[in-house]
């Protein structure tokens, strides 16, 4: 065991020093790595030999690696083999399987949504279907990961799925041929009033730029003259994709003054990079507003920061997460991986995106973004609240507007989500809407699909959720022991209606139906729709009084 550990360590050190361009002798003599490795090897060997209970050397080693990384920064992490595989699939953009989004609900595997163009959807499997058998085994009692593992498999292989569908007296049996399934990074692209196109991006994967280009071209054909880019809740992804997306909207500047998108600083100069915009994209004159919140991180902040610093458009919402550390991933021999921070991100004006994590444990670091007490209102240039910003470093955009550092991207207009009461927030935390609407779709889904066969746009425009259904929802909560006062429930009645309607739309038409149904109670989006004249003004796109470009 000792010889195997030593060999692995030496190989790892050699690979690391080659990547960093550092001589192995210098690295070892400076940090006394071999001395410390020998100490760890002795502790591990003594533990395995003499500890009172049987030990698992693999788990102890992983725990030691995790402990080591916890002394660095919050984003340097070790990923076990299974998680490495899942993360690779998530950001590479595809996997092999049947193309179903599923979840385990009351010991039953529910179909949340058949993925567009996937083999399961093509065969006619619908949202809200129950998967009761997979091949010859029952699916009752399976967890979501267990069912997912059974449904996935190599392209061209078959899996038999037995479906129980509300309204059908007999089970439905589907033989599905597995295929490559695209994991899209765009949840939805749809038209809003006043020629505004909305695109929601959930991550920056290997295919995001291509997906966004296709979505924008589709919206342009539908009459889009302005763009709302929704990066709320987007945790980031590939740096190169963030650079490519930002470059779609920012011109290259001049030979003497090229426009930066983002740059990095590292301990080792050869790891530093600067990304510049290039001219020639068809969307460089498209008025744009970017939505962010405290869940927008990393690559999302690169895009938002570049748009803001280059005076290309407005940022609306809440201050973003503040993750500005560059990780490089090393894949290890057992299928696990190490993500190690090697540099820091800076916006074109010089703002460090990363917020401070010194002296904070991981939980405190994660939670502090949700406890900010931001003041709503206009936050453009010198109109920022000087009292709140007096301790923050000042930077300047291309147009000499003031922006502030200190971590994250602070919006030009700070707008908080709809103010709902604590009882309603508790319903959201416990996902109390989903069980009720599942039963409702079982009962009414067939007729809704038939009546609104033209699609979700007609449904959103014409369907009105009755007070009787809302009251039925409340009664179902009370039956399960959730008591809400009349005043608290009445205060958020409009929100309850919108969310229940959105669940119906998602259950039948997917994410675009959900977003279209929630527009009326999305305060950040509603405010952003009024700000395109301001966005066009700072971008140098002349507008009429109605906010339309003058030709």
N, C-alpha and C positions, 0 to 999 in steps of 0.2 A: 504494500500500500504506500509506504514511504517513497519508494522509487517512482511509482506512478505519479504521485502528487508532485514530486520534484521535477519530473520530466514535463508535465503539463505547465508548471509555473515557468520553466525556462523557455518553452516554446511561446507561451503567452507574452513574456517579457520581450523576446526577440521581435515578435510581430508588432508589439506596441511601440518599441523604440524605432523600428523601421518606418512606421506610419508617422511618427512625430519627428523623425529626422534627428534623433539624439543618439549618441554613442552609448552602447550598453554599459561600458565601463564607467562612463561619467554618471549615468543614471544610478547604477548600483552603488558606487562609492559615495555619491552625494547623499542618497536617502537610506543607505544601509538596508536595502530591500531584502537581501538574502538573509541578514540577521533576523529580521522580523518574520520572514517566511519560515525560517527554521523554528522560531518560537511558536508560530501557529501550528506548524507540522507536529511539534512535540506535544502541544496541548491537545490536538485532535487525536493523536495516537494514544496518549495516556487516557483520554476520555473513552475512546473505543475499548481499551483493554480493561480498565479498572472501574468504570462507572457502575453504580449499583444495578441499574436496569440496562436492557439491551438498547443500543443506540443506532441511529440511522445516520451514517456518515454523510450521505448526500444532503439530507435536510440540515445537518449541522453546518456544512460548508455553505449552503445557500443562506442560512441565517447569518453566518459570519460576513458574507458578502453584503447582505442587506444592511447589517450593522455598520460596516465600513462606509457604505454610500450615504447612510443617514448623517454622517459627520461632514458631508460636503454641502450640497444644495438640495432644494426640494425636488429637482427634476432629473437628477442623476439616479438611475434606477437599474435594478437587475430584473429581467423578465424570464421566468421559467419557460421550458420548451413549449408547453401548450399555449401560453399567453403570447409568446413570440410568434407562433404560427398564426394566431388569431389577429394580432396587430398587423402582421405582414399582409394578410388577406384584406384587412380593412382598408389599408392605404394603397395597396397595389391595384385595387379596383375590381377584383373578380375572385370567384371561387367556383367549385364544381358541385352542383346539387340540383334541386328541383325549383328553386325560386319562390319560396314562401317566407313571409315574415310571420313568426309564430310566437305565442306566449302560453305559459301554463296558467290556467285559471280554474280554481276549484277542482284540481286533479285532472283537468281536461286540457288537451292541447287545442288551442283556438287559432284559427287563421286570422291574423291581424290584417294582412294585405298580401295578395298575390303580386309579385313583382312584374311590372309591365314587360311583356315580351318573353317572360320565363316559361318553361315547359308546363308548369302546373297551371298558370293562368290561361295558357292557350287551350288546355283541356277543359276549362270551365270551372275550376275550383274557385270559390268566392270567399270574400271576407265574411267572417262569423261562422264559417264551416267549422265543425269539430272533427279532429282527426282521432278516430277511435282505435284503428289498427294500422301498424306499419309492417308490411309483409305479413308474416304469420303470428306476430306478437301483438299483444294489446298495448295501446298507447296511454291507457288510463293510468294515472299516477306518475307518469314520466315528468321530469323537470324539463324546462325549455332547452338547456344544453344537451340533455340525454336524447330528446326527440330530434334536435338539430343534427346530432351526430349520426343518428339512424337515417335521416333523410339525405344527408350529404354522401357523395361518393363519386368515383371517376366518371368523366363524361362518357356517355354511350351506354352505361349500365342502367338497369331498370330497378324501380322500387314500386311496390304496390301499396296504395294508400286507401284505407276505407274511411269514408266521410259520413258523418251524421249531419244532415242539414235540416234546420227548422222548417217545417211545412212539408217535408218529404216523409212519407210513411216508411220507406225502405232505405237502407244504407246504400250509398253510392261508392262503387269501387273504381279507382283510377289506377292505371298502370302508367307510370311516368318514366320517361327516359331522361336521365340526368344530362345536364349540359353546362356550359360555362355561363355563370350568372354574374352580370355586371353589378358591382356595388357602387351605386351612383353617389356622388357627393353633392348633388343638387336635389333638394326635397321637392321643390316646386318652382314653376315659372308661369306667371299668369298676368293678365292685364287688369289694372285698376282704373278708376275714373281718371279723366283728364290726360289720356294718352300716356299714362305711367305704367311701365312694366316692372313687375316685382320678381326678383329671383332670390331664393333662399338657399344658401350654401352651408352644408352641415359639417364639412371638413375639407382640408386641402390634400386630396389624394393624387395619385399619379396621373389621373385623367381629368382633373378639375378644370384646367384651362380649356381643353377641348369641349367638355360638357357645357361650360359657360358660353363659349363661342356659339355652339349650336343653339342654346336657349335664347341668346340675344338675337340671333338671326331669325328664329321663329317668332319672337315678340316683335321684331322690327316689321316682319311681314303682316303682323296683326295691328300695326299702327303705332308702335311704341315711339315716343319722342323724348321721353325722360325715363331714367332708371332708378329704382330703389333696390340697392344691394343689401340683403339682410344677412348679416354675419352674427346675429345674436345666438349665443350658445355654441358657437363654432369653436372647438378647442384647438384648432390649428392643423398642423401636418407638415408637408414638405415645404421647405424654404423656397426651392426653385419654382414650385407652383404658385406660391404667394407672389414672387417676383414677376412671373409671367402674367398673372391676373392683374396686378397693379399696372403693368406695362400696357395692358389693353386700353387703359384710360388716360395714361400720361404720355405726352409727347417727349421726344428726346432732348428738347432744348436746343442750344446752339453749340457750335464747336468750341467756343470759348467758355460756355457755361452749360455743360451737359447736366441733365436732371438725374439726381440719385433717387433710387427707390428705397434702398436699405443698405447698410454696411455693418460689418462685424469687427469686433476687436477681440484679440486673443492674447494669451501669454506668449505664444509662439507666432511670429509675424507671418510665417508661411501658411498659417491657418486662417488668416484674415482675408475677407473678400468684400468687394464693393460692387453693387449691382446698379447699372444705369438703365434708364428708359431708352427706348428706340422709337423713332417716329414712323408713322405709316399705318397705324391700325385704324379701322373704320369707326371705332367707338371713342376716339380721342376728343371729339366735340360733343359727345352725348352728355347732357346734364345728368349729374349723379348725386345721390344722397346715400350714405352708408349707415345702416343701423347696427349698433353694438350694445352690449350689456356686460355685466360682470362675469358672464360665462364666455365672452369672446377673448381668445388667447392666442399667443404665439403668431402663427401665420396670419390670422385674422387681424392682429394688431399691426403687422407689417403693412398690409393692404390699407387699413384705415389710416395709419400714420403717414403713409406716402400720399394718399389722397388729400389729407389735411395739410401736410407741410408744403405740398406743391400747389396749394390753393386750387385744387381740381374740383372740389365739391365740399359738401358739408357732412359732418359726422353728427348723428343724433342718437340719443339714448342715455346710457349710463356709462361711467368710466369703466374701461375694459379691465380684464383680470390682472394684467401686468406680468406676463411671462415672456421674458426677453433673453432666454438662455438657449444657445445652440447646442443640441445634442448630436453626437456621432454614435452610431450603433455598430458594435462589434458582435458578430455572431460567433458563439462558442461551439466547441466540438460536439456537445450533447444536444444541440438544438436550442439551447437557451441563448440569451443575448445580454450585452451590457450597453446601456445608453449613458454616455458620459458627457457632461457639459465641457465643451472645448472653446466656446466663445460667447460673446454677448451681442445682441441686436441693438442697432441705433437707427432712428428715423433720419430722413434727409437733413433735418434741422439740427441734429446732434442729440436728440433726446434718447436716453437709455430707456428701453421699454420695460425692463425688469424692475419690479418694486423690491424694496428691501425685505430680506428674510433673516437678517442677522438677529440672533437672540430669540427666535421664535421656533416653537416646535411645529411639526408638520400640520397638526390640527389647527393651531392658531393661525398659521400662514394661510391655510385654505379658507378658513371661516371669516377672516377679517374683511374680505372683499364683499361679503354679504351684509356687513354691519356698517357700511359707509353712510354718513349722513349728508348726502349731497343736496345742494340747494337747486331746485328746479329753475329753469329759465335760460335766457339767452346768455351765451358764454363766448361770444365771438370777439376776438382781438382784445382791445382795451376795455371791453365791457365786462370782462371777467371780474368776479368778486375779489377785490384786492385783499380783503381781510383773510379770506380763506386761502389765498394763493401766496401770501407774503413770505412763507417759508419755502416755497417751491422755486426751483431754478427757472429762469425765463429763457425762452428761445423764440425764434422768429421764422415765419413761413416765407415762401417766395415773395409774397405780396406784403411782407413786413407786418403781418398780424402776429400778435403775441400768442404763443402757446406755452404750456408749462410742462416741466418734467416731473420726476418723482415717481414714475412707474405707471404703466398703462397709458391708454389714449383717452384723454378727457374730451368729451364731445363738445362741439360748437353750441349745441343746444342740449342741455340736460333735461331729459323727460323721463319720469318714472312710470312704471306700469300702472294699470288701473288700480286704484286704491280699493281693495276688497277687505272685508272684515276677517278677523281671526278665525271664526267658525268656517268660513268658506276656504280659507287657506288650509285649514285642517282637512277639509274634504279633498283638496287637491293632493295633499301629502299622502293621504290614504287611498287615492285614486277611486273615490267613492262614486264617481259618475259612471265609470266603465261597466260595473255589474248591472246597473239599471238599464243603461242604453243597450247592452247586449240582449237583455230580455225584450226590450222594446223593438229592436231590429228583428229578433226572432218572430215577433208578432206582426210587425208592420212593414218589414223590409221589402217583402215581395211586392206589395202594392206601391211602395215609394219608388222602387226601381221602375215599375211599369209606368207610373204617372210622370216621372221625371227622366224618362229614357233619353231625352235630349242632352242630359249631362248636369253637372253640378251647378253651372251658372244659372240655369233655370230654377233649380232647387233653392239656391241661395236667395234668388230674387223673389220667389213666389211662396216658398214654404214658411209657414208660421207655426211655431210650436205653441200649442194652446196652454192656457193657464191650468187646465185640468191635468195635462201631462206633467207640468212642473210640480203641481200639488201631489201628483202620484209619486214623483221622484222624492219629494220631502217625506211622504208617508213611508216609502221604502226605507229611508234612512232611519226614521224613528222606530220602525219595526226591528231594525238591527241594533237599536240602542243609542243611536246618534240623535241627540236632542238639540234643536236650534230654535232660539226664540223667534217670535213673529217679526220683531223689529229687525233682527239680524238677517233673517231670510229675505224679508222684503227689501232691505237695503241693497242686496246683491241679486235681486230677481232678474234684472236684465243680463247679468253675467251668467247666471244659471241657465237661462234660456239660450244664450249664445253658445255656451259650452256644450250643452246637450245637443243642440242642432249641429254643432261642429263634429261631435262624435258620430252622429248619424251620417254626415257627409263623408267623414273619413272612412267609416265602415263600408260605404258603398263605392266612393270614388277616389279614396286615397288622400294623400297629403294636400293636394291642391284644393280639394273640397273643404278640408279642415281650415286652411289658411283663409280662403274666401269667406267662410262662415264667421271667422273670428275678427275680421277687419273692423267691424263696428265697435268692438271693445278693446282694440289694440291702440292705446293712447299714444305710444311712440310712433307708430306708423301713421296715425291720423295727424299728428303734429307735423311729421316729416312731409306729408302731402301738401302742406301749406307753405313749405319753405323753398320750393324750387326757384322762385324768383331770386331769393338770396343766394342760393347755390350757383345759379347761372351768373349772377353779378360778380361773385368773387372769382369765378373761373374765367371771367372776361367774355362771357357769352351774352350779348345784349338781348334784353327781353322787353316785351311789351308789358302793359299794365296787367295783362292776364297771365303773364309768365311764359308766353310763347316766344320763341326766337324770331327776331325780325330778319327776313331775308333781303 
